């Protein structure tokens, strides 16, 4: 009889270097689009039978090691495991819930800062590379949450374990790659929910109530000042936050590049790229000694962070980025031309996700929301 493990238990196996063969039974195109780095692909349908070729392929891959099987939701991998068990494989395990559950694995990573009163946690959504933040004060126990993802309990538990009470929730912009958990978290905690007040250029009206924040607004928690910076480019309303010596740069500036601009402004419109260049050089450039903490890290097709590793803070010193990122080294015209000529693959279901995040559509079923979010983020230019 085969065993079952959770996605968190799979994470532990991977991180500790345990010896096993991870087999992804989804169709080849699904595997190619997005998979866990260690996984090998043996497509297998729900209710199928193990062919001689598949048996030979499994023997080649495993070389006597235990097998861990994963698929989209746990259906085909369960059939696959049952077939292996029936054919004499004696150490077979299935990941319960498959890639849907893997997409919800999180790590809460403390970030060291220079200010004794500042508590800062980076909340990493491992499979998608989404990064949210808990910013708190040790002296008062107050915190704000920035860019919460849909699994709001992760943020509530992390704040509680840090001895913090969440007092505000902020989304820096209308997200295109994942469904925001900001409104839900604020409603669950009965605290204010904030969005940028610079929403005039959005095509869609925001269909819910929020408290706007503007460039230059300053929040104070304990001894910590949090300044709002308007940094349009990725979106017109984008807000970044300056927190003591740390810049929460959202999808404006990553540790290996910048945010894409065409999801709002269109493929032929250079205005987003022009705004992004100005935001990075004129607004963020004024805080040269800050540590950059972005909203995303690239997750490769092999399922790895690039750069960095899950469980380590994804960060870089702004001054160091000046020497290696085109947005700092190119003239404005050359940078704009470069950005507008690129055509990276768009985030999966991004138009529907934007509609959900502005409130014009809803996802009442957990499975529907999960389906919309499947796959890595594609927010970088």
C-alpha angles and dihedrals in degrees: 000000000000125000133231130222135181125246089252090055090050088052091054091049091052095045095048093049096241113178114248140115115250111208122192110205098191121115115283095253092054090048093048092050096052135352144144110276097240095047125113119204123241106159111218129170124226108269093013129143125239110253126211090251091051091048090052091047092051091049090052093049100043103039088193096315123132115270125231113189127201134174137161100293106352099270106105092033089056091052089047093050091048090053092049090049091050090050095055104269103141104189109052127145133183125211106233112235093008123219091344089067093037087059088064099054112123139187123199108213123191113224118210115229137179097245117084093210096051120099112188127177126181110211108208122200096205105203096044102033092233114155124200130175143226111200115188148161121238092204098054102022090228123137143178125212119220122200100350116195125223097274093077096172089072090063095043093050094044091051092047092050089051091052093248134135115213109234102170140016124209134187110200092208144338103294121224103187103050140019110262119238093196100101092042093049092048091048093048091052097036092233131131119283117211136199132172116284089214096085100121095110096053114110093214127064117235105247099205141054121270139156110247125226122205136201109281096025112138126203121195125207114174107313093337124103119201114197123197117226122192106222109170120186111085083049130355094242098046117148124196123190129224108206111181103293095348129088116204095206100180109192094335098084128012128188089256105029146328138290121274116251108197099078088081104016099041134243096279100041114096094188094093092052091048091051092047093052091051093045093052098042102034104031106028091029089068091067097055097160095053125116111238117227110181133195095239144034121195115259109203124221085259089060097249129132112249109222111013138009133269109264094031121093113263101223145123137189110257092225090057092052090059091073098051112029122086093221088069101035102043128073113252096255093050092047093050091049091050094050096046092049094054119093108188117178110275121242112273112265090354096154092054091044090053090050090052092048093052090047100245092114131030138205110214096173124068091219092054092052091047091051091052092054100044114126134038125300118266102192099126123095 
